[in-house]
Structures are given as structure tokens and as C-alpha cells.
Amino acid sequence: QERGLAPPYRIIGLSMGGMVGLCWLRLYPDEICDLVMVNSSLASLSPFYHRMKPGAFFRLLAGLFSIRQRERAVKKLSFNLRRHDSTILPALLDIAQRHPVKAGNLLRQLYAASRFRCDLPLHSERICLLASRRDRLVDVRCSQALAMHWQLPICIHDAAGHDLPVDDPAWTVAQLLLR
């Protein structure tokens, strides 16, 4: 709205962003024409240890009070194809410093994501699922459970990490153009 863009919107939501997009679609269906959920999950469909792999939780927890340590963990967990890209960590640190997240807010976000549930969207034909088979943060079975439960199409990348749009932007765009 600040930019003068009018609905309906096309939303791409990564992980918890997919959950937020799903809520938005449920509450304001006229505002969303397409929702792409990337490596997302629901508490009602997947166990907690699939929704955040245990090793990932402890890596992120270790970075709770150090931005640099947290963003290193995020890089390690989120990127496979670009894991050796020297521009990723500085970019993550720049974003984290420009838009800091307090430890308490990070914990509240993790808690909210862990409990997130949603019934079948009224407009499920507007939803597309993208997932990464080698995601080290969220198990691909979470996206597969969404696809199976809601009878939605799913496109699975065999090599990319959790941040699929950044790890393999060309593949992500190609999937969106196929819609």
C-alpha cells in the first residue's frame, strides 16, 4: 500500500513467511491471487522434529545472542548450492544489522511457527508448493504433507537448501512461470 500497489497480490512466502501468507489468504482472499509456499509446514500435519530439524534448532539457539554466529548458522542451514558464495554471509549480516531481531522476538517467532495450524484454505487452487529435498532446516516431508493433505501440486528441488529462492533463483523462477 505504501508503494501504491493495489491487490490482488502474488505472494512468495519462505518457511514462516508461507504461514503468514496462508493466514493472509484465509483472512483476505480478495487480496491474494497466488500464494507460493516455500519449505513451509503446519503443526497439525508434521511432527516438530520435521518442522525444525533438531540439529538446526541447536545451531540457531547457539546464535541467539550473537548476530554473526546466528547468520553463520543461517547460511550453513539455508544454502547448499551457494554455500561457498562469499557474498552470502556479508549480505545476511547487512540485513541483520539494518533490521535487527531481538532475542526475545526470535524466540516468539520460533514459538509461533511451532504452533501454527490452519484449516484448508477456501481458495487452495491459488496455492503452489515449492520444497527442497536437501533442506537442512525443515524436512521436505512437511511440504509433501501439505501437498497430500490439500491435494496441491508440489515441485521439489533435489539439491537446493532451505532458502530456495536465493539458493537457486533460476529454478524457482522457472517453477513460477510454469503456473
C-alpha positions as CSV (number, residue, x, y, z in Angstrom):
1,Q,0.0,0.0,0.0
2,E,2.9,2.4,0.8
3,R,4.2,1.8,-2.8
4,G,0.8,2.4,-4.3
5,L,0.3,-1.3,-5.3
6,A,-3.2,-2.5,-5.3
7,P,-4.4,-6.0,-4.7
8,P,-4.6,-8.8,-5.7
9,Y,-1.0,-9.7,-4.8
10,R,1.2,-12.6,-5.7
11,I,2.9,-13.7,-2.5
12,I,6.1,-15.9,-2.1
13,G,6.5,-16.9,1.5
14,L,9.6,-18.8,2.7
15,S,9.0,-21.1,5.7
16,M,7.2,-19.0,8.3
17,G,6.5,-16.5,5.5
18,G,4.4,-19.2,3.9
19,M,2.4,-19.5,7.1
20,V,1.9,-15.7,7.2
21,G,0.8,-15.8,3.5
22,L,-1.6,-18.6,4.3
23,C,-3.2,-16.6,7.1
24,W,-3.5,-13.6,4.8
25,L,-5.2,-15.7,2.1
26,R,-7.7,-17.1,4.6
27,L,-8.5,-13.7,6.1
28,Y,-8.5,-11.6,3.0
29,P,-9.0,-13.9,0.0
30,D,-9.7,-11.0,-2.4
31,E,-6.2,-9.5,-1.8
32,I,-4.2,-12.7,-2.8
33,C,-4.4,-14.2,-6.3
34,D,-1.4,-16.6,-5.8
35,L,0.5,-17.9,-2.8
36,V,3.7,-19.8,-3.2
37,M,4.7,-21.5,0.0
38,V,8.4,-22.5,0.0
39,N,9.6,-25.1,2.5
40,S,6.7,-24.4,4.8
41,S,4.8,-26.6,7.3
42,L,1.9,-26.9,9.7
43,A,1.9,-28.2,13.3
44,S,-1.3,-30.2,12.6
45,L,0.4,-32.2,9.7
46,S,4.0,-32.7,10.7
47,P,5.9,-33.6,13.9
48,F,8.0,-30.8,15.5
49,Y,11.3,-32.6,14.6
50,H,10.4,-32.4,10.9
51,R,9.3,-28.8,11.1
52,M,12.7,-27.9,12.5
53,K,15.3,-30.5,12.4
54,P,16.9,-30.9,15.9
55,G,20.4,-30.1,14.7
56,A,19.1,-26.9,13.1
57,F,17.4,-25.8,16.3
58,F,20.6,-26.1,18.4
59,R,22.7,-24.3,15.8
60,L,20.2,-21.4,15.7
61,L,19.9,-21.4,19.5
62,A,23.7,-21.1,19.8
63,G,23.5,-17.8,17.8
64,L,20.8,-16.3,19.9
65,F,23.0,-13.5,21.4
66,S,25.5,-13.1,18.5
67,I,24.3,-11.8,15.2
68,R,27.4,-13.1,13.4
69,Q,27.1,-16.6,14.9
70,R,23.4,-16.7,14.1
71,E,23.9,-15.6,10.5
72,R,26.7,-18.1,10.0
73,A,24.3,-20.8,11.2
74,V,21.5,-19.4,8.9
75,K,24.0,-19.6,6.0
76,K,25.0,-23.1,6.8
77,L,21.4,-24.3,7.2
78,S,19.9,-22.4,4.3
79,F,22.3,-22.8,1.4
80,N,23.6,-25.8,-0.4
81,L,24.3,-24.7,-4.0
82,R,25.7,-21.3,-2.9
83,R,27.3,-22.4,0.4
84,H,30.7,-21.3,-0.9
85,D,29.5,-18.0,-2.2
86,S,31.5,-15.3,-0.4
87,T,28.7,-12.7,-0.9
88,I,26.1,-14.6,1.1
89,L,27.3,-14.0,4.7
90,P,28.0,-10.3,4.3
91,A,24.6,-9.9,2.8
92,L,22.9,-11.7,5.7
93,L,24.9,-9.7,8.2
94,D,24.0,-6.4,6.5
95,I,20.3,-7.3,6.6
96,A,20.6,-8.4,10.3
97,Q,22.3,-5.2,11.2
98,R,19.9,-2.9,9.3
99,H,16.8,-4.8,10.6
100,P,17.9,-6.3,14.0
101,V,15.8,-9.0,15.6
102,K,15.9,-9.1,19.4
103,A,16.5,-12.5,21.0
104,G,13.0,-12.4,22.6
105,N,11.3,-11.7,19.3
106,L,13.3,-14.5,17.7
107,L,12.1,-16.9,20.4
108,R,8.5,-15.7,20.0
109,Q,8.7,-16.3,16.2
110,L,10.0,-19.8,16.7
111,Y,7.3,-20.5,19.2
112,A,4.5,-19.1,16.9
113,A,5.8,-21.1,14.0
114,S,6.0,-24.3,16.1
115,R,2.3,-24.0,16.9
116,F,1.0,-22.8,13.6
117,R,-2.1,-24.6,12.3
118,C,-4.5,-23.8,9.5
119,D,-7.6,-25.4,8.0
120,L,-7.9,-26.0,4.3
121,P,-7.8,-22.6,2.6
122,L,-11.0,-21.7,0.8
123,H,-9.0,-20.9,-2.3
124,S,-6.5,-23.7,-2.3
125,E,-6.2,-23.5,-6.1
126,R,-4.3,-20.3,-5.6
127,I,-1.5,-22.2,-3.6
128,C,1.7,-23.6,-5.1
129,L,4.2,-25.5,-3.0
130,L,8.0,-25.5,-3.6
131,A,10.3,-27.6,-1.5
132,S,13.9,-28.6,-1.2
133,R,14.8,-32.3,-0.7
134,R,18.1,-31.4,0.9
135,D,16.8,-28.7,3.2
136,R,18.8,-28.9,6.5
137,L,16.3,-26.8,8.4
138,V,12.9,-28.2,7.6
139,D,12.3,-31.7,6.4
140,V,10.8,-32.0,2.8
141,R,8.2,-34.3,4.3
142,C,6.5,-31.2,5.7
143,S,5.8,-29.7,2.2
144,Q,4.8,-33.2,1.0
145,A,2.3,-33.5,3.9
146,L,0.8,-30.2,2.8
147,A,0.5,-31.3,-0.8
148,M,-1.0,-34.6,0.2
149,H,-3.5,-33.2,2.7
150,W,-4.7,-30.4,0.5
151,Q,-4.3,-32.2,-2.8
152,L,-1.9,-29.5,-4.1
153,P,0.8,-29.7,-6.7
154,I,4.4,-29.6,-5.4
155,C,7.7,-29.0,-7.1
156,I,10.7,-30.4,-5.3
157,H,14.3,-29.3,-5.9
158,D,16.8,-32.2,-5.4
159,A,19.8,-30.1,-4.3
160,A,19.0,-26.6,-3.0
161,G,18.7,-25.6,0.6
162,H,16.1,-24.0,2.7
163,D,16.3,-20.6,1.1
164,L,15.4,-22.0,-2.3
165,P,14.7,-18.6,-4.0
166,V,18.2,-17.4,-3.2
167,D,20.0,-20.8,-3.4
168,D,18.6,-21.5,-6.9
169,P,16.7,-18.4,-8.2
170,A,16.6,-19.6,-11.8
171,W,14.9,-22.9,-10.8
172,T,12.4,-21.0,-8.6
173,V,11.5,-18.5,-11.3
174,A,11.1,-21.4,-13.8
175,Q,8.6,-23.1,-11.5
176,L,6.7,-19.9,-11.0
177,L,6.5,-19.3,-14.8
178,L,5.0,-22.8,-15.2
179,R,2.0,-21.8,-13.1
